[in-house]
């Protein structure tokens, strides 16, 4: 079907994750050699970055100290334990959402004009601004790649002061009648629903509760990751959400 998938990697490179050197650089084994790759994600990711797991890379499109970007890592699907890809690229959600909106996959957001990336906000920038028949809609996206032992996708995996600030700014705008969305882009195919990870960031979870009361639309959309990303659809959002049970899959390969 036309526009069924969003191409992310034109020439995929595969390897095995070895270890994370620092916040942005990982050692990867690929074709018998050890290479360094850029990790475009500042999260903890311990539940995904497991030694020996298969990774999907692409040659870097921007200049940098490494020659490759890490796009996704293989993990165990809930509840079958079959291997699936989970995206590690936190730059993708705004692009994925803009593509889904522009191709009519999200009926409640119908663009009547351009989709703008990184519109300004009081404290910085949001991710998207969409011109619709009802007026401009401002959207903040969040990249979600963790699923717990009950099939619930979770965000954040570490405290996010910036993310909490953006949620509160959207709540203020919603009170003024401006269309405001928080969209959790779940970049793995096995999530049953989404809930905030209050045990990791209580302020973020509380900001979501308040934003919902002020009229901010809080939704989650799932995508199947890989060289191409496939739109799966909307999944339920639970706010404030159930208590966190424990992570799954296992943290040992």
N, C-alpha and C positions, 0 to 999 in steps of 0.2 A: 504494500500500500504506500502511495506517495506520502512523504512527510511522516512516515511511521517511526523513523529513527533519526536521532541527532548524531551525526558523525563527530567524534571527538579526536580520534587518532587515525591518521591516514596510513602511517607506516609503523605498526606496533612492534615493540621490542619486549621480549619476555626475560625474566630472570627470577632469582630467589632472594628474598629479603635476608640480610645477615644481621645488621644492627644499625641503630640510630646513633650517629656520631654526635649530633647536636640538634637544635630545634628544627633546622631546615635541611640537613644533609644526612643521607643514609648510605650505608655500604650495601651494594647489590652484587650478587654473583650472576654473571650473564655470559654464556658461551665459554665457560671455563676461566673467565677473568673476573677480578674484583673491580667494580666501577663505583664511582660516587654519583648519586642522583639527588636532585632537588626535591624536597618534600613540601608541596604547597599547602601546608596545613599546620597550624600552631597548637592543635589539641594534644592531649596526652597520648591517646591512641594505643595504649598498652595492650588492649584486648584484641587489636588487629595486627599490630606490628610484632609478629611472632616469627622467630628465626626459622627459615626453611620454607616459608609460605611463598607461593608464586606471586609475582608482581607484574603489572602491565606498565610499560614505560613508553615514552616517546622522546625523540630528540628535541632538545629545548628550542623553542621558537624565539626566545629572547636571549640576550647575552648573559653570561654568568660564569661562575667558577666550575660548574658541572655541565656535562654534555646532555644529560637526560632529565626529564621530569617524571616523577612517579604519579601515575594516574589512578591506579586501583590495585588492590591486593585481594588475593583469594582467601575466603573465610568459609566457615561451616554454616549452611543455611538452617534456619529454624523451620520446622523441628526435625528435618530429615538428616541433617549433617552432610548433605551433599554440597560439593564445592560451588560457591557463587562468588562473583566479584562485588567488592564494596569499594566505592570511590574514596580516594584520599585527597582529591583535588578540591579544595574549598573555594576555588575561583569559578567553578562550573555552575553552581545553582542559579545565579542571575541569568546566565546564558540559557540554561535549560528551561527556566521558567518563561523567559521571553519567547523562546521557540515554541513552547507549549501554548502560550497565549496567542501568538501570531498565527498558529496553525489551527486555532479553534478548538483546542483540547480542553479549555477551561471555560465553560459556557457563562459563568458568572462575571468574567472579565472579558468583555468584547471590545477590542481596540477600535477606535474611530479615527485615530491619527497615529503618530509615531510612538514608539516605545523608547524612552530615554534611559540610558544607563547612568548611575551615580548622580542623581539629582541632589542639590545641596540641601542640607538640614541645618538646624541651629548648631548642633554639635559636630557636624562633619558632613557626611553624605549618606543617603539611603541607597538602596540597590537599583530600584526601578521606579520610573514614573510612567504611567500609562494613560493616554488620553482616551476617554470613553464617552459615550453619549450623555452620561450623568455627570461628567466632569473628570478632572484629573484624579487618578488613584496613585497613592504612594505605597511602595512595597519594600519591605525588608525581608530578605531571604536568609535562611540558616541551613547550613550543610549538615546533614544527619547521616551517620554511617554505622552507628552502634545499635544493636538489638539485644535485649535482655532475655532471661530464661523463660519469659512468658510471651515472647514475640513482640514486645513493645519497643519501638524505636525511641531513643533518648537523646536529649540535647539540653545543656552542654555537657561535655565530659571534663571540663575545667571551668573555673570561674571566669565570667566574661563581663567585665565592667562596661565595655563599649556596647555589647549586645543589650545589656539592661538599660543603658542610657537611650538607645534607639527605640526600645519598646516604650519607654516612658514618653519620649518625644512624639511617637505615633499616637499614644493615648491623648496627649494634649491636642493634637491636630484633629483627632476624631471628635473631641468635645466641641470643636468649632465647625463640625459638619463636613470635614474633609475626608474623603475615602481613604482608609488606611488598612493595610494588610500586613500580617506577619505570616510568611509562608515557610514551612519547614519542608525542605526538599530532601527526601529520604532516598539516598543513592545506593540502594540495594533492594533486591526483589522480594525479600522474605518478611518484611515488617507487616504486622497485622494492624497496628495503630501507632499513635504517637502520644507521648506524655513527657512533660518537662522533668529533667533530672534534678529534682529539688535537693537531693542529698549531696550533689556536687555544687549547686549554686542556688541557695534559697532565695536570694534577692531577684534573680532572673525569673524563677518560678512565680514569685509573688507579683512581679511586674506584669507577667502574662495574665494573672488573675485580674488585676486592676485594669489592664488594657481591654480585656474582654468586657468588663463592666462599662467601660467608656465607649464601647461600640467598635473597637478594632476587630476586624475579621481575622481569625486565627485558623489556618487550614494547613493540611499536610498533603503532599503529593509524592507518590513513590515512582522511582525510575529503576529500571534494570540497567546495571552498569556494564561496561565493556569498552571495546573500541568504538562501538555505537551505543548510545543510550536510548532505551525504549521507554516511552511514557506508559506507566501502568494505570495510574488514576489516583483519585483522592482516597485517603484512608482516614479513619476516625481520629479525632483529637480529644484527649481526655485531660481536662483542666479542672481542678488542680492535679488530678492524676493519682494513680495508685502508688503505694510505696514501692520502692525499688527492691526486687528480690535478690538477684545476683546476676553477674554477667554470664552470658553464654554466647559464643562457644568457649571451650576450654582455653586457658592461657598457655597451654603447652602443646607443641606440635606433635 
